[in-house]
Every structure is written in structure tokens, then in C-alpha cells.
Amino acid sequence: MTVRHPFHLAFPVASLADARAFYGGLLGCPEGRSSDTWVDFDLQGHQIVAHLAPGEAGHRATGAVDGDDVPVRHFGLVLSMDEWQALADRLRGAGLKFLIEPHLRFAGQVGEQATMFFLDPSGNALEFKAFADPGRLFAR
């Protein structure tokens, strides 16, 4: 599947400096435009915007998914298996604490996927996942 239209996602953070270190430094997202209250990042061609709003940041609710308490509010990317493994290894090497450790979800089922969840410094949840067969992204 080719993404024709990049998405735009704005989310709250408690600190722009921490957001720059996390999204720009750790995740390697190039920085775009910015002001004193927001920063654009390029998340593999998608525009994500960290807005300074400390009271709004962080995840609050979870839902059960295949035995895990998954943050209801989260975002991330679907990567290739090789990219997913490289990211998991890089994050482990950086000492990042995972909210949900990298593992295989829905093993043996049509929706089988590698997944990991972690929080940014403001408590916003991110999920990065991968499918052995990318054609199964929307399979039922």
C-alpha cells in the first residue's frame, strides 16, 4: 500500500526541549517549522506537531488487546519487520523503558504483528508495529 497523502497529527507536550530530544534525537525525526509554542517533525513523511500544553499531555485510559493494557490514545507507524527490529534494538540500546515490551501479538492469527509501546517524555503513548505480510494490515 502506498500512502498518497501524509497525515497531520498535533499532540500536547509538557516541554518542547524534551520533545526535540525525543522525536528529533531518539526517533530521528527531522525538525520543520517551529515557534515558541510548537514544533513540526517529519515522521517518515508525515507531519506531527508537538504543541506546548502541559495539562493536556499524557495517556489516561487503556483497553485490553490480546492480553495487554494498550493506551487508548496513541500513535505511531507501521514499519517493515527489519525496520521494526532495528528500532526496537536502538530503543533498548538507549535504555528506553517500554510500556509494552516488543513482542508478537495475535500469533498465528490473520492479524499477527510485531508491536511495542513506549511513552514520550510528556507521557504520550506511541506504538510501532510491523507485519510479516504487509498485505495483512487490514485483513479480517
DSSP file (Angstrom, degrees, kcal/mol; ACC not computed):
  #  RESIDUE AA STRUCTURE BP1 BP2  ACC     N-H-->O    O-->H-N    N-H-->O    O-->H-N    TCO  KAPPA ALPHA  PHI   PSI    X-CA   Y-CA   Z-CA
    1    1 A M              0   0    0      0, 0.0     2,-0.5     0, 0.0   134,-0.0   0.000 360.0 360.0 360.0 131.2    0.0    0.0    0.0
    2    2 A T        -     0   0    0      2,-0.0     2,-0.8     0, 0.0     0, 0.0  -0.875 360.0-133.8-101.8 130.8    1.3    3.4   -1.0
    3    3 A V        +     0   0    0     -2,-0.5     0, 0.0     1,-0.2     0, 0.0  -0.756  24.8 178.4 -84.9 114.7    0.4    6.4    1.2
    4    4 A R        +     0   0    0     -2,-0.8    -1,-0.2     1,-0.2    -2,-0.0   0.780  69.1  42.2 -85.6 -29.1   -0.6    9.2   -1.1
    5    5 A H  S    S-     0   0    0     41,-0.0    -1,-0.2     0, 0.0     2,-0.1  -0.951  80.3-136.5-126.3 113.4   -1.5   11.7    1.5
    6    6 A P        -     0   0    0      0, 0.0     2,-0.2     0, 0.0    40,-0.1  -0.383  26.1-124.7 -64.3 142.9    0.7   12.3    4.5
    7    7 A F        -     0   0    0     -2,-0.1    40,-2.0     2,-0.0     2,-0.4  -0.503  12.0-142.1 -85.8 161.2   -1.3   12.7    7.7
    8    8 A H  E     +a   47   0A   0     38,-0.2     2,-0.4    -2,-0.2    40,-0.2  -0.993  20.4 179.9-121.5 126.4   -1.0   15.6   10.1
    9    9 A L  E     -a   48   0A   0     38,-2.5    40,-3.0    -2,-0.4     2,-0.4  -0.986   9.5-166.0-132.8 123.3   -1.2   14.9   13.8
   10   10 A A  E     +a   49   0A   0     -2,-0.4    40,-0.2    38,-0.2    30,-0.0  -0.893  16.4 172.5-105.9 138.2   -1.0   17.6   16.6
   11   11 A F  E     -a   50   0A   0     38,-2.7    40,-3.1    -2,-0.4     2,-0.2  -0.979  30.6-105.4-145.7 154.6   -0.4   16.4   20.1
   12   12 A P  E     -a   51   0A   0      0, 0.0    46,-0.4     0, 0.0     2,-0.3  -0.538  32.4-178.0 -85.1 146.0    0.4   18.1   23.5
   13   13 A V  E     -a   52   0A   0     38,-2.5    40,-2.6    -2,-0.2    43,-0.2  -0.954  29.4-141.6-135.8 158.2    3.7   18.1   25.2
   14   14 A A  S    S+     0   0    0     -2,-0.3     2,-0.3     1,-0.3    38,-0.1   0.676  91.3  23.6 -89.8 -20.6    5.0   19.4   28.5
   15   15 A S     >  -     0   0    0      1,-0.1     4,-2.0    38,-0.1    -1,-0.3  -0.954  54.5-158.1-150.6 124.9    8.4   20.6   27.2
   16   16 A L  H  > S+     0   0    0     -2,-0.3     4,-2.7     2,-0.2     5,-0.2   0.858  99.9  55.9 -69.2 -34.4    9.5   21.5   23.6
   17   17 A A  H  > S+     0   0    0      2,-0.2     4,-2.1     1,-0.2    -1,-0.2   0.927 109.9  45.1 -62.8 -44.0   13.1   20.8   24.6
   18   18 A D  H  > S+     0   0    0      2,-0.2     4,-2.4     1,-0.2     5,-0.2   0.891 112.2  52.4 -65.6 -38.9   12.2   17.3   25.7
   19   19 A A  H  X>S+     0   0    0     -4,-2.0     4,-2.8     2,-0.2     5,-0.8   0.917 109.3  49.5 -62.9 -43.1   10.1   16.8   22.5
   20   20 A R  I  X>S+     0   0    0     -4,-2.7     5,-1.5     1,-0.2     4,-1.0   0.916 112.5  47.5 -61.9 -43.1   13.0   17.9   20.4
   21   21 A A  I  <>S+     0   0    0     -4,-2.1     5,-2.0     3,-0.2    -2,-0.2   0.897 120.4  38.0 -65.5 -39.9   15.4   15.5   22.2
   22   22 A F  I  <>S+     0   0    0     -4,-2.4     5,-2.6     3,-0.2     6,-0.3   0.974 127.4  29.2 -77.5 -57.9   12.9   12.6   21.9
   23   23 A Y  I  <5S+     0   0    0     -4,-2.8     6,-3.0    -5,-0.2    -3,-0.2   0.917 133.3  33.1 -73.8 -43.2   11.4   13.0   18.5
   24   24 A G  I  <<S+     0   0    0     -4,-1.0    -3,-0.2    -5,-0.8     4,-0.2   0.935 131.4  29.5 -77.1 -47.7   14.3   14.7   16.8
   25   25 A G  I   <S+     0   0    0     -5,-1.5    -3,-0.2    -6,-0.2    -4,-0.1   0.988 129.5  28.1 -78.4 -65.5   17.2   12.9   18.7
   26   26 A L  I   <S+     0   0    0     -5,-2.0    -3,-0.2     1,-0.2    -4,-0.1   0.928 131.9  34.0 -68.3 -47.3   16.0    9.5   19.7
   27   27 A L  S   <S-     0   0    0     -5,-2.6    -1,-0.2    -6,-0.1    -3,-0.2   0.636 101.3-129.7 -86.7 -12.8   13.5    8.8   16.9
   28   28 A G        +     0   0    0     -6,-0.3    -4,-0.2     1,-0.2    -3,-0.1   0.792  46.6 159.8  74.2  28.4   15.4   10.7   14.3
   29   29 A C        -     0   0    0     -6,-3.0    -1,-0.2    -7,-0.1    14,-0.2  -0.756  40.8-124.8 -85.7 118.5   12.5   12.9   13.0
   30   30 A P        -     0   0    0      0, 0.0    12,-2.5     0, 0.0     2,-0.3  -0.326  26.2-118.9 -61.2 143.2   13.8   16.0   11.2
   31   31 A E  E     +B   41   0A   0     10,-0.2    10,-0.2     1,-0.1     3,-0.1  -0.638  32.9 179.8 -85.6 140.6   12.5   19.2   12.6
   32   32 A G  E     -     0   0A   0      8,-2.6    -1,-0.1     1,-0.4     9,-0.0   0.147  50.8 -15.3-106.7-133.5   10.5   21.5   10.4
   33   33 A R  E     +     0   0A   0      6,-0.1     7,-3.0    -2,-0.1    -1,-0.4  -0.243  67.5 172.9 -68.7 161.1    8.9   24.8   11.3
   34   34 A S  E     -B   39   0A   0      5,-0.2     2,-0.2    -3,-0.1     5,-0.2  -0.981  18.2-171.4-159.5 168.6    8.6   25.9   14.9
   35   35 A S        -     0   0    0      3,-2.7     3,-0.1    -2,-0.3     0, 0.0  -0.740  54.4 -77.7-143.2-166.3    7.6   28.7   17.2
   36   36 A D  S    S+     0   0    0     -2,-0.2   -20,-0.1     1,-0.2     3,-0.1   0.619 130.7  35.5 -74.3 -11.9    7.8   29.3   21.0
   37   37 A T  S    S+     0   0    0      1,-0.2    15,-3.2   -21,-0.0     2,-0.3   0.453 120.3  27.5-123.4  -2.7    4.8   27.0   21.5
   38   38 A W  E     - C   0  51A   0     13,-0.2    -3,-2.7    -3,-0.1     2,-0.4  -0.994  51.7-157.5-157.1 159.0    5.0   24.3   18.8
   39   39 A V  E     -BC  34  50A   0     11,-1.8    11,-2.5    -2,-0.3     2,-0.3  -0.990  14.8-141.4-141.4 130.1    7.5   22.2   16.7
   40   40 A D  E     - C   0  49A   0     -7,-3.0    -8,-2.6    -2,-0.4     2,-0.3  -0.711  20.1-170.6 -85.3 140.4    6.8   20.3   13.5
   41   41 A F  E     -BC  31  48A   0      7,-2.8     7,-2.3    -2,-0.3     2,-0.8  -0.977  23.0-130.3-129.1 148.2    8.6   17.0   13.0
   42   42 A D  E     - C   0  47A   0    -12,-2.5     2,-1.1    -2,-0.3     5,-0.2  -0.860  20.2-171.0 -96.8 103.8    8.8   14.8    9.9
   43   43 A L  E >  S- C   0  46A   0      3,-3.1     3,-1.2    -2,-0.8   -14,-0.1  -0.736  75.7 -50.1 -97.1  84.0    7.8   11.3   10.9
   44   44 A Q  T 3  S-     0   0    0     -2,-1.1    -1,-0.2     1,-0.3     3,-0.1   0.899 121.6 -34.3  48.9  50.0    8.8    9.4    7.7
   45   45 A G  T 3  S+     0   0    0      1,-0.3     2,-0.4   -39,-0.1    -1,-0.3   0.336 118.9 108.2  93.9  -6.5    6.9   11.9    5.5
   46   46 A H  E <   - C   0  43A   0     -3,-1.2    -3,-3.1   -40,-0.1     2,-0.7  -0.831  68.3-125.8-104.7 143.9    4.1   12.6    8.0
   47   47 A Q  E     +aC   8  42A   0    -40,-2.0   -38,-2.5    -2,-0.4     2,-0.4  -0.789  29.6 177.3 -93.5 113.6    3.7   15.9    9.8
   48   48 A I  E     -aC   9  41A   0     -7,-2.3    -7,-2.8    -2,-0.7     2,-0.5  -0.944  11.7-158.3-113.1 140.5    3.5   15.5   13.6
   49   49 A V  E     -aC  10  40A   0    -40,-3.0   -38,-2.7    -2,-0.4     2,-0.7  -0.960   7.7-151.0-127.6 117.2    3.3   18.7   15.6
   50   50 A A  E     -aC  11  39A   0    -11,-2.5   -11,-1.8    -2,-0.5     2,-0.5  -0.776  18.0-164.9 -86.1 116.4    4.2   18.9   19.3
   51   51 A H  E     -aC  12  38A   0    -40,-3.1   -38,-2.5    -2,-0.7     2,-0.8  -0.887  25.7-117.0-105.2 132.1    2.2   21.7   20.9
   52   52 A L  E     +a   13   0A   0    -15,-3.2   -38,-0.2    -2,-0.5    -2,-0.0  -0.558  63.3 131.2 -68.9 107.8    3.2   23.1   24.3
   53   53 A A    >>  -     0   0    0    -40,-2.6     3,-2.0    -2,-0.8     4,-0.9  -0.466  28.5-178.9-158.3  72.9    0.2   22.2   26.5
   54   54 A P  G >4 S+     0   0    0      0, 0.0     3,-0.5     0, 0.0   -40,-0.1   0.801  80.0  55.8 -53.2 -37.3    1.4   20.5   29.7
   55   55 A G  G 34 S+     0   0    0      1,-0.2   -41,-0.1   -42,-0.1     0, 0.0   0.672 109.5  47.4 -71.0 -16.0   -2.0   19.9   31.2
   56   56 A E  G <4 S+     0   0    0     -3,-2.0    -1,-0.2   -43,-0.2   -42,-0.1   0.612  90.1 103.4 -98.1 -15.4   -3.2   18.0   28.1
   57   57 A A    <<  +     0   0    0     -4,-0.9   -44,-0.1    -3,-0.5    66,-0.1  -0.243  55.6  46.0 -74.2 156.2   -0.2   15.7   27.7
   58   58 A G  S    S-     0   0    0    -46,-0.4    66,-0.3    67,-0.0     2,-0.3   0.077  79.3 -85.2  99.9 154.4   -0.1   12.0   28.6
   59   59 A H        +     0   0    0     64,-1.7     3,-0.1     1,-0.1    15,-0.0  -0.662  36.6 174.2 -92.9 153.2   -2.2    9.0   28.2
   60   60 A R        +     0   0    0     -2,-0.3     2,-0.3     1,-0.2    -1,-0.1   0.701  54.7  50.2-125.5 -43.4   -5.0    8.2   30.6
   61   61 A A        -     0   0    0      2,-0.0    11,-2.8    12,-0.0    12,-0.5  -0.749  57.2-164.5-108.4 150.7   -7.2    5.3   29.6
   62   62 A T  E     -D   71   0B   0     -2,-0.3     2,-0.3     9,-0.3     7,-0.1  -0.898   2.7-158.4-126.9 160.0   -6.2    1.8   28.5
   63   63 A G  E     -D   70   0B   0      7,-2.5     7,-2.7    -2,-0.3     2,-0.4  -0.983  29.3-104.1-135.9 148.5   -8.1   -1.0   26.7
   64   64 A A  E     +D   69   0B   0     -2,-0.3     2,-0.4     5,-0.2     5,-0.2  -0.577  40.3 170.5 -76.7 126.8   -7.4   -4.8   26.6
   65   65 A V  E >  S-D   68   0B   0      3,-2.5     3,-2.0    -2,-0.4    -2,-0.0  -0.930  71.0 -31.5-138.1 112.1   -5.8   -6.0   23.4
   66   66 A D  T 3  S-     0   0    0     -2,-0.4    40,-0.1     1,-0.3     3,-0.1   0.857 126.9 -42.9  47.2  45.4   -4.5   -9.6   23.2
   67   67 A G  T 3  S+     0   0    0      1,-0.3     2,-0.3    38,-0.1    -1,-0.3   0.428 118.1 105.8  87.3  -0.9   -3.6   -9.7   26.9
   68   68 A D  E <  S-D   65   0B   0     -3,-2.0    -3,-2.5    -5,-0.1     2,-1.1  -0.847  71.6-126.6-111.8 149.1   -2.0   -6.2   27.1
   69   69 A D  E     -D   64   0B   0     -2,-0.3    -5,-0.2    -5,-0.2    -3,-0.0  -0.805  38.3-165.1 -90.2  96.7   -3.4   -2.9   28.6
   70   70 A V  E     -D   63   0B   0     -7,-2.7    -7,-2.5    -2,-1.1     2,-0.2  -0.682  24.0-112.0 -89.7 130.9   -3.0   -0.7   25.5
   71   71 A P  E     -D   62   0B   0      0, 0.0    -9,-0.3     0, 0.0    -1,-0.1  -0.423  21.0-144.7 -59.3 129.1   -3.2    3.1   25.8
   72   72 A V  S    S+     0   0    0    -11,-2.8     2,-0.8     1,-0.2   -10,-0.1   0.941  89.7  54.7 -63.1 -46.6   -6.4    4.1   24.1
   73   73 A R  S    S+     0   0    0    -12,-0.5    52,-0.6    -3,-0.0     2,-0.3  -0.802  80.6 122.2 -93.0 112.0   -4.8    7.4   22.8
   74   74 A H  E     -e  125   0C   0     -2,-0.8     2,-0.3    50,-0.1    52,-0.2  -0.976  34.3-166.3-158.5 164.8   -1.6    6.5   20.9
   75   75 A F  E     +e  126   0C   0     50,-1.3    52,-2.0    -2,-0.3     2,-0.3  -0.948  22.8 124.8-149.4 168.7    0.0    7.0   17.5
   76   76 A G  E     -e  127   0C   0     -2,-0.3     2,-0.3    50,-0.2    52,-0.2  -0.968  47.0 -71.7 169.9-156.7    3.0    5.6   15.6
   77   77 A L  E     -e  128   0C   0     50,-0.5    52,-2.2    -2,-0.3     2,-0.6  -0.896  22.7-127.1-129.7 157.4    4.0    3.9   12.4
   78   78 A V  E     -e  129   0C   0     -2,-0.3    52,-0.2    50,-0.2     2,-0.2  -0.947  42.0-177.4-100.3 115.6    3.6    0.5   10.6
   79   79 A L  E     -e  130   0C   0     50,-3.4    52,-0.6    -2,-0.6     2,-0.1  -0.519  32.5 -92.3-105.7 171.5    7.2   -0.5    9.7
   80   80 A S     >  -     0   0    0     -2,-0.2     4,-2.8    50,-0.2     5,-0.2  -0.460  45.7-106.8 -72.8 161.5    8.8   -3.4    7.8
   81   81 A M  H  > S+     0   0    0     50,-0.4     4,-2.6     1,-0.2     5,-0.2   0.901 121.7  50.2 -59.0 -41.4    9.9   -6.2   10.1
   82   82 A D  H  > S+     0   0    0      2,-0.2     4,-2.3     1,-0.2    -1,-0.2   0.916 112.6  46.0 -64.5 -42.5   13.5   -5.3    9.6
   83   83 A E  H  > S+     0   0    0      2,-0.2     4,-2.4     1,-0.2    -2,-0.2   0.899 112.5  51.6 -65.1 -40.4   12.8   -1.6   10.4
   84   84 A W  H  X S+     0   0    0     -4,-2.8     4,-2.7     2,-0.2    -2,-0.2   0.935 111.4  46.2 -62.0 -47.3   10.8   -2.6   13.5
   85   85 A Q  H  X S+     0   0    0     -4,-2.6     4,-2.6     1,-0.2    -1,-0.2   0.901 111.8  51.3 -63.7 -41.0   13.5   -4.8   14.8
   86   86 A A  H  X S+     0   0    0     -4,-2.3     4,-2.4     2,-0.2    -1,-0.2   0.904 111.9  47.3 -63.1 -40.7   16.2   -2.2   14.2
   87   87 A L  H  X S+     0   0    0     -4,-2.4     4,-2.9     2,-0.2     5,-0.3   0.935 111.4  50.4 -66.0 -45.7   14.1    0.4   16.1
   88   88 A A  H  X S+     0   0    0     -4,-2.7     4,-2.4     1,-0.2    -2,-0.2   0.921 113.0  46.9 -57.2 -44.7   13.4   -2.0   19.0
   89   89 A D  H  X S+     0   0    0     -4,-2.6     4,-2.5     2,-0.2    -1,-0.2   0.906 112.8  49.1 -63.9 -42.3   17.1   -2.7   19.2
   90   90 A R  H  X S+     0   0    0     -4,-2.4     4,-1.5     2,-0.2    -2,-0.2   0.909 112.5  47.4 -65.0 -42.2   18.0    1.0   19.1
   91   91 A L  H  <>S+     0   0    0     -4,-2.9     5,-2.4     2,-0.2     4,-0.3   0.902 112.6  49.0 -67.7 -40.7   15.5    1.9   21.8
   92   92 A R  H ><5S+     0   0    0     -4,-2.4     3,-1.7    -5,-0.3    -2,-0.2   0.932 110.0  52.3 -61.1 -44.5   16.7   -0.9   24.0
   93   93 A G  H 3<5S+     0   0    0     -4,-2.5    -1,-0.2     1,-0.3    -2,-0.2   0.799 106.5  53.5 -61.4 -29.8   20.3    0.2   23.5
   94   94 A A  T 3<5S-     0   0    0     -4,-1.5    -1,-0.3    -5,-0.1    -2,-0.2   0.480 117.5-115.1 -83.4  -3.0   19.3    3.8   24.5
   95   95 A G  T < 5 +     0   0    0     -3,-1.7    -3,-0.2    -4,-0.3    -2,-0.1   0.691  53.3 169.1  78.6  18.8   17.8    2.4   27.7
   96   96 A L      < -     0   0    0     -5,-2.4     2,-0.6     1,-0.1    -1,-0.2  -0.427  33.1-130.0 -66.1 136.3   14.2    3.4   26.9
   97   97 A K        -     0   0    0     -2,-0.1    22,-0.6    22,-0.1     2,-0.3  -0.785  22.3-139.8 -87.6 124.7   11.6    1.9   29.2
   98   98 A F  E     -F  118   0C   0     -2,-0.6     3,-0.3     1,-0.2    20,-0.3  -0.648  13.6-156.2 -86.0 139.6    8.8    0.2   27.3
   99   99 A L  E    S+     0   0C   0     18,-1.7     2,-0.4     1,-0.4    19,-0.2   0.885  99.2  14.9 -73.8 -43.6    5.2    0.5   28.3
  100  100 A I  E    S-F  117   0C   0     17,-1.8    17,-2.2    -3,-0.1    -1,-0.4  -0.968  96.9-123.9-131.0 115.6    4.6   -2.8   26.4
  101  101 A E  E     -     0   0C   0     -2,-0.4    14,-0.1    -3,-0.3     2,-0.1  -0.140  38.6 -85.6 -57.0 149.0    7.8   -4.7   25.5
  102  102 A P  E    S+     0   0C   0      0, 0.0     2,-0.3     0, 0.0    14,-0.2  -0.375  73.6 134.6 -55.8 127.7    8.4   -5.5   21.9
  103  103 A H  E     -F  115   0C   0     12,-2.2    12,-2.8    -3,-0.1     2,-0.5  -0.965  58.0 -83.8-163.9 175.0    6.7   -8.8   21.1
  104  104 A L  E     -F  114   0C   0     -2,-0.3     3,-0.3    10,-0.2     2,-0.3  -0.822  40.8-161.5 -94.9 127.4    4.4  -10.7   18.7
  105  105 A R  E     +F  113   0C   0      8,-3.7     8,-2.1    -2,-0.5     3,-0.1  -0.806  69.1  13.5-108.2 149.8    0.7  -10.1   19.0
  106  106 A F  S >  S-     0   0    0     -2,-0.3     3,-2.4     6,-0.2     6,-0.2   0.862  85.5-157.9  56.1  40.5   -2.1  -12.2   17.7
  107  107 A A  T 3  S+     0   0    0     -3,-0.3    -1,-0.2     1,-0.3     3,-0.1  -0.204  70.9   7.6 -53.5 131.4    0.4  -15.0   17.0
  108  108 A G  T 3  S+     0   0    0      1,-0.3    -1,-0.3    -3,-0.1     2,-0.2   0.435 108.8 108.8  77.2   0.0   -0.9  -17.5   14.4
  109  109 A Q  S X  S-     0   0    0     -3,-2.4     3,-1.9    -4,-0.1    -1,-0.3  -0.583  86.6-102.0-104.8 169.4   -3.9  -15.3   13.5
  110  110 A V  T 3  S+     0   0    0      1,-0.3    29,-0.2    -2,-0.2    -1,-0.1   0.813 121.7  50.6 -59.5 -30.9   -4.7  -13.2   10.5
  111  111 A G  T 3  S+     0   0    0     -5,-0.1    -1,-0.3    29,-0.1    -6,-0.1   0.166  76.6 153.5 -94.2  18.6   -3.7  -10.0   12.4
  112  112 A E    <   +     0   0    0     -3,-1.9    20,-0.3    -6,-0.2     2,-0.3  -0.215  18.3 158.0 -53.0 132.0   -0.3  -11.3   13.6
  113  113 A Q  E     -F  105   0C   0     -8,-2.1    -8,-3.7    18,-0.1     2,-0.4  -0.995  45.1-118.4-155.7 150.8    2.0   -8.4   14.1
  114  114 A A  E     +FG 104 130C   0     16,-2.9    16,-2.0    -2,-0.3     2,-0.3  -0.776  44.5 175.0 -86.8 139.6    5.1   -7.3   16.0
  115  115 A T  E     +FG 103 129C   0    -12,-2.8   -12,-2.2    -2,-0.4     2,-0.3  -0.984  20.3 178.3-146.9 155.0    4.3   -4.4   18.3
  116  116 A M  E     - G   0 128C   0     12,-1.2    12,-1.9    -2,-0.3     2,-0.4  -0.963  10.4-158.5-154.2 145.4    5.9   -2.2   21.0
  117  117 A F  E     +FG 100 127C   0    -17,-2.2   -17,-1.8    -2,-0.3   -18,-1.7  -0.973  18.5 159.1-125.6 141.1    4.6    0.7   23.1
  118  118 A F  E     -FG  98 126C   0      8,-1.9     8,-2.8    -2,-0.4     2,-0.3  -0.964  32.0-116.1-151.9 166.0    6.5    3.4   24.8
  119  119 A L  E     - G   0 125C   0    -22,-0.6     6,-0.2    -2,-0.3   -22,-0.1  -0.810  17.8-132.4-107.5 145.5    5.9    6.9   26.2
  120  120 A D    >   -     0   0    0      4,-2.5     3,-2.3    -2,-0.3  -101,-0.1  -0.352  47.6 -87.8 -79.1 175.3    7.5   10.2   25.1
  121  121 A P  T 3  S+     0   0    0      0, 0.0    -1,-0.1     0, 0.0  -102,-0.1   0.713 130.6  54.1 -61.1 -18.6    8.8   12.4   27.9
  122  122 A S  T 3  S-     0   0    0      2,-0.1  -103,-0.0  -110,-0.1    -3,-0.0   0.418 122.2-104.3 -93.1   0.3    5.4   14.0   28.2
  123  123 A G  S <  S+     0   0    0     -3,-2.3   -64,-1.7     1,-0.3     2,-0.3   0.546  70.2 147.5  89.3   7.7    3.6   10.7   28.7
  124  124 A N        -     0   0    0    -66,-0.3    -4,-2.5  -112,-0.1     2,-0.3  -0.617  46.1-125.7 -76.5 135.7    2.1   10.4   25.2
  125  125 A A  E     -eG  74 119C   0    -52,-0.6   -50,-1.3    -2,-0.3     2,-0.4  -0.636  25.2-170.7 -88.5 137.5    1.9    6.8   24.1
  126  126 A L  E     -eG  75 118C   0     -8,-2.8    -8,-1.9    -2,-0.3     2,-0.4  -0.971   4.6-163.9-124.1 141.7    3.5    5.6   20.8
  127  127 A E  E     -eG  76 117C   0    -52,-2.0   -50,-0.5    -2,-0.4     2,-0.4  -0.994   3.2-172.6-123.8 131.3    3.0    2.3   19.1
  128  128 A F  E     +eG  77 116C   0    -12,-1.9   -12,-1.2    -2,-0.4     2,-0.3  -0.990  17.8 171.4-119.2 132.7    5.3    1.0   16.3
  129  129 A K  E     -eG  78 115C   0    -52,-2.2   -50,-3.4    -2,-0.4     2,-0.3  -0.855  16.9-164.8-137.3 168.8    4.3   -2.2   14.7
  130  130 A A  E     -eG  79 114C   0    -16,-2.0   -16,-2.9    -2,-0.3     2,-0.4  -0.987  10.4-145.5-154.5 150.9    5.1   -4.5   11.7
  131  131 A F        -     0   0    0    -52,-0.6   -50,-0.4    -2,-0.3   -18,-0.1  -0.962  16.1-141.4-118.8 136.2    3.5   -7.3    9.8
  132  132 A A  S    S+     0   0    0     -2,-0.4    -1,-0.1   -20,-0.3   -51,-0.1   0.887 108.4  36.4 -59.7 -36.9    5.4  -10.2    8.3
  133  133 A D  S >  S-     0   0    0    -21,-0.3     3,-2.6     1,-0.1    -1,-0.3  -0.911  77.5-162.8-115.8  99.7    2.9   -9.9    5.4
  134  134 A P  G >  S+     0   0    0      0, 0.0     3,-1.6     0, 0.0    -1,-0.1   0.740  85.7  72.1 -56.6 -22.3    2.2   -6.2    4.9
  135  135 A G  G 3  S+     0   0    0      1,-0.3     3,-0.4     2,-0.1    -3,-0.0   0.588  86.6  66.5 -67.7  -9.1   -0.9   -7.1    3.0
  136  136 A R  G X   +     0   0    0     -3,-2.6     3,-0.9     1,-0.2    -1,-0.3   0.340  65.2 107.2 -93.3   6.2   -2.5   -8.2    6.2
  137  137 A L  T <  S+     0   0    0     -3,-1.6    -1,-0.2     1,-0.3    -2,-0.1   0.879  98.3  18.8 -52.4 -42.7   -2.6   -4.7    7.7
  138  138 A F  T 3  S+     0   0    0     -3,-0.4    -1,-0.3     2,-0.0    -2,-0.1   0.205  94.0 136.2-114.3  14.1   -6.4   -4.5    7.2
  139  139 A A    <         0   0    0     -3,-0.9    -3,-0.1   -29,-0.2    -4,-0.0  -0.303 360.0 360.0 -65.4 147.7   -7.1   -8.3    6.9
  140  140 A R              0   0    0    -30,-0.0    -1,-0.1   -29,-0.0   -29,-0.1   0.356 360.0 360.0-112.8 360.0  -10.1   -9.6    8.8
